Amino acid sequence: MKDGTPFDMAAVVRIGAMVEMRLVGLKEIIAWADAWVMKLDAPPLWLLEMCTAPDADTALGLILDIPMLPFAATPEERRARDADRLACLFLRYRRGELSWGDFLFKGGQFLDGANGPWPCETFFMQLNLLERMGFPEDLVQSQREDIERELRDALERMEAAHRRFEAEARGD
């Protein structure tokens, strides 16, 4: 019963990424936690506390404080971790929550603070180029296709994780 449950730390890390990047909000987080609490005979304390989290940041803190949570140690793991978070932002862009410029700006900000192997300048330079050229649609499309190709694996992972999360929050 571990795969995909609150005891599956890889799934929980992905949920943390969705919360951190605001792909899911507090309402969805609480619904997910409530659904699992109702299914489990002995839910973990962090999951019980998540049911009453006052905000998304508190919910994220509960996830990040889980003792068994895996830590991205190698450059490959850090790159995948960062790609998952960028994929969450990209999914928000696809849903119309972010403009392309906002996606590049938030992605650059995230990478700047992540100190991972992915350079933040890539996103900031693309944004600067767009601003200088007046946001031509062909350049936006080219950048979008390049980034989508770069994030393909992470997008697949996060789309699947997000679908599963939504289904679990509905009690499916």
C-alpha positions as CSV (number, residue, x, y, z in Angstrom):
1,M,0.0,0.0,0.0
2,K,3.0,2.3,-0.1
3,D,3.0,3.4,-3.8
4,G,1.2,6.7,-4.2
5,T,0.2,6.9,-0.5
6,P,1.4,9.4,2.1
7,F,4.0,6.7,2.9
8,D,5.5,7.0,-0.6
9,M,8.1,9.6,0.0
10,A,8.8,10.2,-3.8
11,A,5.0,11.0,-4.2
12,V,5.1,13.3,-1.2
13,V,8.2,15.1,-2.5
14,R,6.2,15.8,-5.8
15,I,3.2,17.0,-3.7
16,G,5.6,19.3,-1.9
17,A,6.8,20.7,-5.3
18,M,3.2,21.3,-6.3
19,V,2.5,23.1,-3.1
20,E,5.7,25.2,-3.2
21,M,5.1,26.3,-6.8
22,R,1.4,27.0,-6.1
23,L,0.1,24.4,-8.6
24,V,-2.2,23.3,-5.8
25,G,-3.8,25.5,-3.2
26,L,-4.8,25.0,0.4
27,K,-8.3,23.8,-0.5
28,E,-6.9,20.9,-2.6
29,I,-4.2,20.1,0.0
30,I,-6.7,19.8,2.8
31,A,-9.1,17.7,0.6
32,W,-6.2,15.4,-0.2
33,A,-5.1,15.0,3.4
34,D,-8.7,14.5,4.6
35,A,-9.2,11.8,2.0
36,W,-6.1,9.9,3.1
37,V,-6.9,10.3,6.8
38,M,-10.3,8.7,6.2
39,K,-8.6,5.8,4.3
40,L,-5.8,5.0,6.8
41,D,-6.1,3.2,10.1
42,A,-3.2,5.1,11.6
43,P,-2.4,8.2,9.5
44,P,0.9,9.9,10.3
45,L,0.9,13.0,12.5
46,W,2.0,15.3,9.7
47,L,-1.0,14.2,7.6
48,L,-3.4,14.8,10.5
49,E,-1.9,18.3,11.0
50,M,-2.2,19.0,7.3
51,C,-6.0,18.7,7.6
52,T,-6.0,21.8,9.7
53,A,-3.2,23.8,8.0
54,P,-4.1,27.5,8.0
55,D,-2.3,28.2,4.8
56,A,-0.3,26.5,2.0
57,D,3.1,27.6,3.5
58,T,2.2,25.7,6.7
59,A,1.2,22.7,4.7
60,L,4.5,22.9,2.8
61,G,6.4,23.1,6.1
62,L,4.7,20.0,7.4
63,I,5.8,18.1,4.2
64,L,9.4,19.4,4.4
65,D,9.6,18.4,8.1
66,I,8.9,14.7,7.4
67,P,11.9,12.8,8.8
68,M,12.1,10.2,6.0
69,L,11.8,12.8,3.2
70,P,14.6,12.1,0.6
71,F,17.1,14.8,0.0
72,A,18.4,15.6,-3.5
73,A,22.1,15.0,-3.0
74,T,23.6,14.5,-6.5
75,P,23.7,17.0,-9.3
76,E,21.3,14.7,-11.3
77,E,18.9,14.6,-8.3
78,R,19.0,18.3,-7.9
79,R,18.5,18.9,-11.6
80,A,15.4,16.6,-11.5
81,R,14.1,18.4,-8.3
82,D,14.5,21.8,-10.0
83,A,12.9,20.5,-13.3
84,D,9.9,19.2,-11.3
85,R,9.4,22.6,-9.8
86,L,9.8,24.3,-13.2
87,A,7.3,21.8,-14.6
88,C,4.8,22.9,-12.0
89,L,5.3,26.5,-13.1
90,F,4.9,25.5,-16.7
91,L,1.7,23.7,-15.9
92,R,0.4,26.9,-14.3
93,Y,1.4,28.7,-17.5
94,R,-0.6,26.1,-19.5
95,R,-3.6,26.6,-17.3
96,G,-3.5,30.4,-18.0
97,E,-2.5,31.3,-14.4
98,L,0.9,32.8,-15.6
99,S,1.8,34.8,-18.7
100,W,4.9,33.6,-20.5
101,G,6.9,36.5,-19.0
102,D,5.7,35.6,-15.5
103,F,6.7,32.0,-16.1
104,L,10.2,33.1,-17.1
105,F,10.5,35.5,-14.2
106,K,9.3,33.1,-11.5
107,G,11.4,30.3,-13.0
108,G,14.5,32.5,-12.9
109,Q,13.7,33.5,-9.3
110,F,13.3,29.9,-8.3
111,L,16.5,28.8,-9.9
112,D,18.4,31.7,-8.4
113,G,17.4,30.6,-4.9
114,A,17.7,26.9,-5.6
115,N,21.5,27.0,-6.2
116,G,21.2,23.9,-8.3
117,P,23.0,22.9,-11.5
118,W,20.5,24.8,-13.7
119,P,21.5,28.4,-14.3
120,C,18.9,31.0,-13.5
121,E,20.4,33.3,-16.1
122,T,18.9,31.2,-18.8
123,F,15.3,32.3,-17.9
124,F,16.3,35.9,-17.1
125,M,18.1,36.3,-20.4
126,Q,15.1,34.9,-22.3
127,L,12.8,37.3,-20.5
128,N,15.2,40.2,-21.2
129,L,15.3,39.3,-24.9
130,L,11.5,39.2,-25.0
131,E,11.2,42.6,-23.3
132,R,13.7,44.2,-25.7
133,M,12.0,42.7,-28.8
134,G,8.4,43.6,-27.6
135,F,7.2,40.0,-26.9
136,P,6.9,38.8,-30.5
137,E,4.7,35.7,-30.6
138,D,7.2,33.7,-32.7
139,L,9.9,34.2,-30.1
140,V,7.5,33.3,-27.3
141,Q,6.6,30.1,-29.2
142,S,10.2,29.2,-29.9
143,Q,11.2,29.7,-26.2
144,R,8.1,27.8,-25.1
145,E,8.9,24.8,-27.3
146,D,12.6,24.8,-26.2
147,I,11.7,24.8,-22.5
148,E,8.9,22.3,-23.0
149,R,11.3,19.9,-24.7
150,E,13.9,20.4,-21.9
151,L,11.3,19.7,-19.3
152,R,9.6,16.8,-21.1
153,D,10.4,14.2,-18.5
154,A,9.5,16.5,-15.5
155,L,6.3,17.5,-17.2
156,E,5.3,13.9,-17.6
157,R,6.1,13.2,-13.9
158,M,4.4,16.2,-12.6
159,E,1.3,15.9,-14.8
160,A,0.9,12.3,-13.6
161,A,1.5,13.3,-10.0
162,H,-1.0,16.2,-10.3
163,R,-3.7,14.0,-11.8
164,R,-3.2,11.4,-9.0
165,F,-3.3,14.1,-6.4
166,E,-6.5,15.6,-7.8
167,A,-8.1,12.1,-7.9
168,E,-7.1,11.4,-4.4
169,A,-8.4,14.8,-3.2
170,R,-11.7,13.9,-4.7
171,G,-11.6,10.5,-2.9
172,D,-11.3,8.5,-6.1
